[in-house]
Amino acid sequence: MTSIQQNIEQITSQIEAAQQKCGRGRETVQLLAVSKTKPVEAILEAAQAGQVAFGENYVQEGANKVAHFSERHPELNLEWHFIGPIQSNKSRHVAENFAWVHTVDRAKIAQRLSDQRPEGSEPIQVLMQVNTSGEASKSGLNNDEIFALAELISSLPNLTLRGLMSIPANVSDYSSQLSAFKQLSDLKETLSERYPEQQIDTLSMGMSGDMEAAIEAGSTMVRIGTAIFGARDYSNKA
């Protein structure tokens, strides 16, 4: 049975190989360890192996983990990303606990996150979620909505617009994966040109099954969960 440390080393090697294959420099892609449903002991093992950034999908679970590590392991200085859907009645917990939010797709949520960010905290690093596949079952902006929301986020004092995130359709062939990711990459470039004063440098795209295509298309952050921590247990989730 492999350890979490070994899994992280293997994923890191795969990221480096994908970067090299498409001519990208080393360390241009960040590994985000998706730790939803995983106990704090597993996260601690990953952190002790050098992993810094962790992604959580469930607001209360994530907030509890942030509090645990802030109180018991402040020396680790972990970076917490919220990557799940945000309900209006839970936006305060997101604003109070997370450094990054990947799933902003409505003006109301952007406004609430800015208004509810604690005084003296650094601005939240924001990614707008884009529905590149057009699937009704998925959250996210369509292409026509992106720039209006970007305009709002850029004006809010406690948010910093950093880029885009997507969860494309689950397809197995490489060319289809690459096409979907390039669409998001092109949108990010357009966004960067329109808002040169913003630090728009992040594309959160790619998971275990499509990571290589995402990296070729320009991903700067891949979200990996089960390949690091093993199968998830959803028995306690609604």
Legacy VTK file of the C-alpha trace (Angstrom):
# vtk DataFile Version 3.0
C-alpha trace
ASCII
DATASET POLYDATA
POINTS 238 float
0.000 0.000 0.000
1.478 3.337 -1.043
1.683 6.261 1.339
0.312 9.746 0.766
3.885 10.979 0.450
4.593 8.443 -2.303
1.383 9.429 -4.087
2.343 13.102 -3.992
5.797 12.299 -5.339
4.255 10.279 -8.181
1.769 13.014 -9.110
4.519 15.627 -8.944
6.624 13.539 -11.309
3.684 13.249 -13.714
3.185 17.029 -13.625
6.877 17.605 -14.332
6.826 15.126 -17.223
3.754 16.799 -18.736
5.386 20.222 -18.439
8.538 18.974 -20.106
6.617 17.222 -22.895
4.885 20.423 -23.986
7.906 22.682 -23.452
6.771 24.414 -20.293
9.163 25.303 -17.513
9.299 23.426 -14.242
7.105 24.579 -11.394
4.652 26.405 -13.652
1.834 24.140 -12.467
0.726 24.011 -8.829
-0.668 20.844 -7.288
-3.881 21.458 -5.367
-4.626 18.488 -3.103
-8.388 17.996 -2.946
-8.935 16.928 0.631
-12.740 16.899 0.849
-14.087 14.131 3.130
-10.538 13.329 4.250
-9.553 13.429 7.943
-7.095 15.959 9.318
-4.590 13.143 9.862
-4.391 12.535 6.100
-3.992 16.247 5.417
-1.242 16.440 8.030
0.586 13.570 6.341
0.364 15.385 3.010
1.528 18.646 4.582
4.486 16.924 6.200
5.380 15.621 2.728
5.598 19.221 1.540
2.092 19.831 0.186
0.886 23.360 0.973
-2.338 24.001 -0.971
-5.539 22.106 -0.153
-8.985 22.279 -1.764
-12.266 21.787 0.065
-15.785 21.448 -1.383
-17.964 21.577 1.728
-18.118 24.832 3.667
-18.442 23.624 7.252
-16.036 20.717 6.839
-13.492 23.013 5.261
-13.903 25.713 7.902
-13.371 23.116 10.638
-10.136 21.962 9.008
-8.879 25.526 8.597
-9.522 26.131 12.305
-7.836 22.859 13.283
-4.619 23.608 11.433
-4.572 27.259 12.433
-4.780 26.263 16.085
-2.666 23.103 16.170
-0.231 23.440 13.280
0.194 27.141 12.498
3.820 26.505 11.520
2.631 24.666 8.383
1.125 27.876 6.955
-1.283 25.968 4.714
-3.144 27.636 1.843
-6.851 26.813 1.723
-8.895 26.890 -1.492
-12.672 26.616 -1.659
-13.636 24.681 -4.790
-17.283 23.773 -4.172
-20.590 25.515 -4.900
-21.353 28.491 -2.671
-24.793 29.041 -1.183
-25.597 32.608 -0.163
-26.296 31.618 3.434
-22.819 30.079 3.743
-20.778 32.733 1.983
-19.643 34.284 5.278
-17.885 31.062 6.316
-16.102 30.985 2.957
-15.092 34.638 3.235
-13.780 34.148 6.756
-11.732 30.997 6.165
-10.413 30.617 2.636
-7.557 32.381 0.846
-8.772 31.296 -2.602
-12.246 30.722 -4.045
-12.480 28.928 -7.408
-16.240 28.885 -7.921
-17.487 32.461 -8.181
-20.128 32.573 -10.919
-22.684 35.121 -9.668
-22.540 38.811 -8.831
-24.406 38.236 -5.566
-21.776 35.789 -4.320
-18.892 38.052 -5.342
-20.446 40.980 -3.485
-21.107 38.931 -0.366
-17.587 37.513 -0.271
-16.114 41.003 -0.446
-18.518 42.435 2.130
-17.982 39.529 4.544
-14.180 39.306 4.362
-12.881 40.084 7.858
-11.285 43.488 8.288
-7.509 43.331 8.052
-7.496 40.107 6.010
-5.785 39.845 2.659
-8.192 39.998 -0.314
-9.636 36.673 -1.450
-7.954 35.375 -4.592
-10.884 34.724 -6.932
-11.364 32.459 -9.917
-14.543 32.642 -11.973
-16.068 29.266 -12.786
-16.860 28.814 -16.482
-19.187 26.151 -17.863
-17.116 25.308 -20.951
-19.192 22.226 -21.808
-22.578 23.943 -21.629
-23.981 21.134 -19.476
-27.125 22.148 -17.606
-26.057 20.047 -14.614
-22.900 22.092 -14.068
-22.445 25.475 -12.474
-20.527 28.229 -14.150
-20.700 31.211 -16.452
-21.230 31.076 -20.174
-18.838 33.057 -22.333
-21.185 36.043 -22.610
-21.371 36.473 -18.823
-17.678 36.399 -17.984
-16.729 40.005 -18.595
-19.597 41.601 -16.691
-18.713 39.585 -13.603
-15.008 40.308 -14.078
-15.826 44.025 -14.102
-17.630 43.712 -10.768
-14.950 41.569 -9.104
-12.246 43.999 -10.218
-14.100 46.816 -8.452
-14.602 45.058 -5.113
-12.089 45.981 -2.399
-11.690 42.563 -0.775
-11.406 40.428 -3.900
-8.554 39.990 -6.370
-9.406 38.486 -9.743
-6.798 35.852 -10.611
-8.311 33.820 -13.433
-10.695 31.045 -14.394
-11.713 27.552 -13.365
-13.690 24.858 -15.173
-14.886 21.289 -14.831
-15.263 20.198 -18.466
-17.257 17.259 -19.742
-15.860 13.866 -18.745
-14.382 12.623 -22.009
-11.558 10.142 -22.455
-9.999 11.100 -25.778
-7.089 13.489 -25.545
-8.043 15.787 -28.417
-11.482 16.510 -26.937
-9.949 17.207 -23.540
-7.391 19.536 -25.094
-10.016 21.421 -27.104
-12.120 22.157 -24.025
-9.132 23.322 -22.019
-7.843 25.536 -24.830
-11.193 27.275 -24.884
-10.695 28.289 -21.255
-7.084 29.241 -21.882
-8.135 31.554 -24.704
-10.740 33.178 -22.450
-8.110 33.774 -19.795
-5.845 35.494 -22.316
-8.695 37.759 -23.428
-9.447 38.547 -19.799
-5.794 39.404 -19.149
-5.747 41.800 -22.099
-8.940 43.514 -20.971
-7.810 43.903 -17.339
-4.036 44.490 -17.495
-4.054 46.011 -14.014
-5.243 42.702 -12.530
-2.940 39.743 -11.811
-4.829 37.333 -14.066
-2.412 34.439 -14.138
-4.311 31.353 -12.988
-6.128 28.552 -14.783
-7.535 25.948 -12.405
-8.214 23.009 -14.692
-7.261 19.382 -14.895
-7.798 16.377 -12.664
-6.350 12.868 -12.631
-7.946 11.736 -15.898
-7.199 14.827 -17.997
-4.234 16.458 -16.280
-1.823 16.095 -19.202
-4.176 17.791 -21.667
-4.873 20.566 -19.165
-1.178 21.251 -18.710
-0.587 21.351 -22.461
-3.429 23.868 -22.776
-1.922 26.133 -20.110
-3.249 25.029 -16.727
-1.424 26.553 -13.784
-3.232 24.534 -11.102
-4.406 20.911 -11.233
-6.897 19.560 -8.701
-6.003 16.035 -7.562
-7.803 14.136 -4.813
-8.207 10.361 -4.901
-4.809 9.819 -6.538
-3.294 11.364 -3.404
-5.645 10.330 -0.611
-7.466 7.275 -1.988
-11.191 6.746 -2.441
-13.478 9.182 -0.712
-16.099 8.341 1.899
-19.304 10.310 1.328
-21.324 8.486 3.979
-21.460 11.533 6.219
-22.378 13.955 3.445
-25.865 15.103 2.619
LINES 1 239
238 0 1 2 3 4 5 6 7 8 9 10 11 12 13 14 15 16 17 18 19 20 21 22 23 24 25 26 27 28 29 30 31 32 33 34 35 36 37 38 39 40 41 42 43 44 45 46 47 48 49 50 51 52 53 54 55 56 57 58 59 60 61 62 63 64 65 66 67 68 69 70 71 72 73 74 75 76 77 78 79 80 81 82 83 84 85 86 87 88 89 90 91 92 93 94 95 96 97 98 99 100 101 102 103 104 105 106 107 108 109 110 111 112 113 114 115 116 117 118 119 120 121 122 123 124 125 126 127 128 129 130 131 132 133 134 135 136 137 138 139 140 141 142 143 144 145 146 147 148 149 150 151 152 153 154 155 156 157 158 159 160 161 162 163 164 165 166 167 168 169 170 171 172 173 174 175 176 177 178 179 180 181 182 183 184 185 186 187 188 189 190 191 192 193 194 195 196 197 198 199 200 201 202 203 204 205 206 207 208 209 210 211 212 213 214 215 216 217 218 219 220 221 222 223 224 225 226 227 228 229 230 231 232 233 234 235 236 237
